[in-house]
Amino acid sequence: MARDLRDHEEVRHHVPPQVTTSLPATRRQQTAAGVRDSFSAGLGILPLGIALGLLVVQAGLPWWLAPALSLSAFAGSVELLVVGMAATVTPLGAIALTVLVVNFRHVFYAFSFPLHVVRHPLAKAYAVYAMIDEAYAVNAALPEAERSAPRLLAMQIACEVYWVGGGLAGVALGTALPGPLEGLEFALCALFTVLALDAFRSRRELSSVLLAGASVAAALVLTPEIALFTALLVFVALLLARHLLATRRAAGDAAGETAGEAAGA
């Protein structure tokens, strides 16, 4: 009995400490995390906003067009295109069609963007309005368990602040410069390249990269005048074909497993 008591005492002293579960983050902590999430995207958004403001001034357009476009559209690629079209007096119908084609990709963003975490109708409307490429790319790298409404909205608001502030800074810089700057239009291409590389590192979807490259190559060969429009259409068609093949293959595997279980029974 003495030995049993001694063994019990040793076990009691050697019990490992209880693992404490982490408490859920408060709203303030989630908001701070969302602002920190925006830093990586802000490194590209702020210079691109400055480029937008410079282009507005160099095109001879009124300075207020930069913040007006940033607040009404909030889509970097479209705003840069609209500035160029407005400078060349492009018809309104052509501008509207271009905006529709370029921003049509946002429809597919909604399929995987975590809008379900935002409950309030006004907050959800803002999340839809501010669903830009950078916000989608940053959110795609987050684990599902770490997504929340305060974190998502804080990240989107911070991205818009970078964009609007960059545009105003670009207007001020363009007004102060004695001459125009060349090559600013490449800023958008550079930003999308960085976002694509970051998304590939987090998702490792080589097939999507290959399909995108094939779409661009086909568009440049078949319709070089409207390569962007054709590349988007071809890429969407290839993604849909891949999805249908994956769904059919999964259904076939499930049917095979069911048949095997029935035969074994």
Phi, psi and omega per residue, in radians:
M1 nan -0.683 3.091
A2 -1.072 -0.648 3.116
R3 -1.158 -0.683 3.120
D4 -1.113 -0.703 3.119
L5 -1.147 -0.672 3.120
R6 -1.139 -0.741 3.106
D7 -1.108 -0.699 3.126
H8 -1.117 -0.678 3.140
E9 -1.158 -0.698 3.119
E10 -1.128 -0.743 3.119
V11 -1.086 -0.705 -3.112
R12 -1.114 -0.644 -3.120
H13 -1.386 -0.315 -3.104
H14 -1.827 0.179 3.083
V15 -1.171 2.213 -3.134
P16 -1.148 2.604 -3.141
P17 -1.089 2.560 -3.130
Q18 -1.153 2.452 3.114
V19 -1.394 2.131 -3.123
T20 -1.520 2.307 3.125
T21 -1.454 2.435 -3.134
S22 -1.271 2.397 3.123
L23 -1.306 2.621 3.113
P24 -1.092 2.547 -3.102
A25 -1.168 2.505 3.089
T26 -1.322 2.961 3.140
R27 -1.066 -0.662 3.124
R28 -1.141 -0.711 3.116
Q29 -1.156 -0.687 3.107
Q30 -1.153 -0.692 3.107
T31 -1.125 -0.750 3.103
A32 -1.094 -0.667 3.099
A33 -1.133 -0.656 3.100
G34 -1.129 -0.692 3.087
V35 -1.132 -0.705 3.094
R36 -1.137 -0.622 3.098
D37 -1.071 -0.534 -3.069
S38 -1.342 -0.231 -3.043
F39 -1.073 -0.770 -3.110
S40 -1.119 -0.725 3.094
A41 -1.223 -0.592 -3.129
G42 -1.105 -0.490 3.094
L43 -1.087 -0.450 3.077
G44 -1.725 -0.578 -3.086
I45 -1.208 -0.764 -3.083
L46 -1.088 -0.868 3.091
P47 -1.093 -0.600 3.114
L48 -1.185 -0.639 3.056
G49 -1.134 -0.676 3.066
I50 -1.084 -0.704 3.103
A51 -1.104 -0.664 3.097
L52 -1.086 -0.823 3.127
G53 -1.079 -0.687 3.097
L54 -1.124 -0.720 -3.139
L55 -1.143 -0.658 3.112
V56 -1.069 -0.795 -3.129
V57 -1.185 -0.770 -3.097
Q58 -1.197 -0.442 3.104
A59 -1.408 -0.065 -3.136
G60 1.367 0.310 -3.138
L61 -1.571 2.771 3.135
P62 -1.110 2.523 -3.040
W63 -1.069 -0.558 -3.074
W64 -1.220 -0.177 3.127
L65 -1.142 -0.551 -3.137
A66 -1.108 -0.971 3.098
P67 -1.184 -0.523 3.127
A68 -1.137 -0.772 3.090
L69 -1.164 -0.695 -3.103
S70 -1.120 -0.609 -3.120
L71 -1.494 -0.593 -3.085
S72 -1.448 -0.742 -3.094
A73 -1.741 -0.820 -3.101
F74 0.877 1.009 3.089
A75 -2.625 1.850 -2.963
G76 -0.998 -0.814 -3.088
S77 -1.106 -0.747 -3.120
V78 -1.182 -0.721 -3.101
E79 -1.106 -0.720 3.097
L80 -1.126 -0.668 3.093
L81 -1.191 -0.707 -3.117
V82 -1.130 -0.656 3.115
V83 -1.067 -0.804 3.120
G84 -1.119 -0.699 3.127
M85 -1.187 -0.700 3.130
A86 -1.152 -0.601 3.131
A87 -1.178 -0.528 3.135
T88 -1.723 0.229 3.095
V89 0.939 0.917 3.089
T90 -1.286 2.465 3.115
P91 -0.993 2.600 -3.073
L92 -1.099 -0.634 3.129
G93 -1.096 -0.713 3.107
A94 -1.141 -0.673 3.105
I95 -1.118 -0.765 -3.128
A96 -1.110 -0.721 3.131
L97 -1.145 -0.697 3.114
T98 -1.114 -0.757 3.113
V99 -1.063 -0.739 -3.141
L100 -1.107 -0.781 -3.089
V101 -1.181 -0.807 -3.077
V102 -1.190 -0.678 -3.089
N103 -1.567 0.024 -3.124
F104 -1.131 -0.391 3.124
R105 -1.091 -0.405 -3.124
H106 -1.156 -0.400 3.071
V107 -1.059 -0.689 -3.137
F108 -1.341 -0.455 3.060
Y109 -1.045 -0.649 -3.055
A110 -1.099 -0.388 -3.118
F111 -1.175 -0.529 -3.085
S112 -2.151 -0.028 3.104
F113 -1.338 2.354 -3.008
P114 -1.336 1.041 3.097
L115 -1.203 -0.347 -3.099
H116 -1.166 -0.340 -3.136
V117 -1.360 -0.268 -3.135
V118 -1.658 2.084 -3.047
R119 -1.665 -0.752 -3.047
H120 -1.166 2.347 -3.090
P121 -1.036 -0.752 -3.135
L122 -1.179 -0.709 3.105
A123 -1.134 -0.670 3.114
K124 -1.176 -0.659 3.095
A125 -1.092 -0.697 3.097
Y126 -1.177 -0.685 3.126
A127 -1.068 -0.649 3.085
V128 -1.191 -0.770 -3.138
Y129 -1.089 -0.666 -3.064
A130 -1.688 0.358 -3.138
M131 -1.451 1.340 -3.109
I132 -1.648 3.033 -3.105
D133 -1.043 -0.752 -3.096
E134 -1.144 -0.725 3.114
A135 -1.115 -0.687 3.122
Y136 -1.146 -0.763 -3.112
A137 -1.141 -0.724 3.135
V138 -1.148 -0.740 -3.108
N139 -1.227 -0.525 -3.135
A140 -1.129 -0.454 -3.127
A141 -1.472 -0.137 -3.116
L142 -1.521 2.460 3.014
P143 -1.118 2.649 -3.101
E144 -1.036 -0.629 -3.090
A145 -1.205 -0.350 -3.087
E146 -1.685 0.032 -3.137
R147 -1.527 2.339 3.113
S148 -2.642 2.851 -3.118
A149 -1.108 -0.841 3.125
P150 -1.041 -0.696 -3.116
R151 -1.195 -0.744 3.139
L152 -1.128 -0.852 -3.083
L153 -1.179 -0.663 3.110
A154 -1.103 -0.706 3.114
M155 -1.127 -0.736 -3.129
Q156 -1.196 -0.721 3.117
I157 -1.105 -0.742 3.125
A158 -1.091 -0.695 3.115
C159 -1.100 -0.688 3.123
E160 -1.202 -0.620 3.082
V161 -1.097 -0.747 3.090
Y162 -1.042 -0.755 -3.056
W163 -1.195 -0.875 -3.133
V164 -1.150 -0.769 3.126
G165 -1.111 -0.683 3.091
G166 -1.107 -0.687 3.106
G167 -1.098 -0.748 3.105
L168 -1.149 -0.685 3.091
A169 -1.128 -0.663 3.102
G170 -1.135 -0.671 3.091
V171 -1.100 -0.794 3.125
A172 -1.110 -0.714 3.134
L173 -1.179 -0.731 3.133
G174 -1.123 -0.600 3.104
T175 -1.197 -0.579 -3.099
A176 -1.444 -0.409 -3.096
L177 -1.290 2.487 -3.136
P178 -1.322 -0.467 -3.085
G179 -2.449 2.964 -3.122
P180 -1.294 2.772 3.063
L181 -1.889 2.465 -3.133
E182 -1.762 2.628 3.028
G183 1.492 0.190 -3.125
L184 -1.182 -0.450 -3.116
E185 -1.157 -0.308 3.134
F186 -1.314 -0.235 -3.123
A187 -1.044 -0.679 -3.139
L188 -1.162 -0.770 3.118
C189 -1.075 -0.726 3.133
A190 -1.122 -0.696 3.137
L191 -1.121 -0.803 3.140
F192 -1.124 -0.596 3.098
T193 -1.120 -0.766 3.112
V194 -1.108 -0.746 3.132
L195 -1.116 -0.691 3.127
A196 -1.135 -0.741 3.126
L197 -1.140 -0.695 3.132
D198 -1.162 -0.724 3.106
A199 -1.128 -0.641 3.127
F200 -1.185 -0.664 3.123
R201 -1.151 -0.582 -3.110
S202 -1.467 -0.560 -3.068
R203 -1.795 -0.515 -3.139
R204 1.024 0.732 3.110
E205 -1.720 1.524 -3.119
L206 -1.159 -0.578 -3.116
S207 -1.101 -0.671 3.129
S208 -1.133 -0.701 3.116
V209 -1.114 -0.744 3.141
L210 -1.160 -0.700 3.104
L211 -1.129 -0.698 3.107
A212 -1.123 -0.760 3.113
G213 -1.102 -0.711 3.106
A214 -1.137 -0.647 3.129
S215 -1.131 -0.780 3.136
V216 -1.131 -0.753 -3.138
A217 -1.095 -0.753 3.120
A218 -1.125 -0.684 -3.131
A219 -1.169 -0.712 -3.137
L220 -1.156 -0.542 -3.134
V221 -1.434 -0.764 -3.022
L222 -1.436 -0.831 -3.072
T223 -2.349 1.301 -3.104
P224 -1.109 -0.430 -3.118
E225 -1.233 -0.605 3.140
I226 -2.190 0.911 -3.035
A227 -1.108 -0.687 -3.100
L228 -1.105 -0.817 -3.134
F229 -1.081 -0.812 -3.135
T230 -1.137 -0.715 -3.139
A231 -1.089 -0.702 3.114
L232 -1.110 -0.769 -3.137
L233 -1.124 -0.786 -3.128
V234 -1.127 -0.722 -3.123
F235 -1.122 -0.735 3.103
V236 -1.095 -0.755 3.126
A237 -1.079 -0.726 3.131
L238 -1.175 -0.675 3.108
L239 -1.142 -0.707 3.097
L240 -1.131 -0.705 3.107
A241 -1.111 -0.727 3.114
R242 -1.120 -0.684 3.117
H243 -1.132 -0.745 3.136
L244 -1.128 -0.714 3.114
L245 -1.130 -0.734 3.122
A246 -1.130 -0.704 3.116
T247 -1.133 -0.753 3.128
R248 -1.136 -0.688 3.136
R249 -1.165 -0.708 3.103
A250 -1.125 -0.696 3.105
A251 -1.134 -0.674 3.098
G252 -1.139 -0.705 3.115
D253 -1.143 -0.713 3.125
A254 -1.122 -0.707 3.119
A255 -1.151 -0.659 3.098
G256 -1.129 -0.719 3.112
E257 -1.138 -0.679 3.127
T258 -1.141 -0.733 3.114
A259 -1.123 -0.683 3.113
G260 -1.134 -0.708 3.102
E261 -1.148 -0.669 3.117
A262 -1.151 -0.677 3.122
A263 -1.187 -0.662 3.120
G264 -1.186 -0.573 3.114
A265 -1.262 nan nan
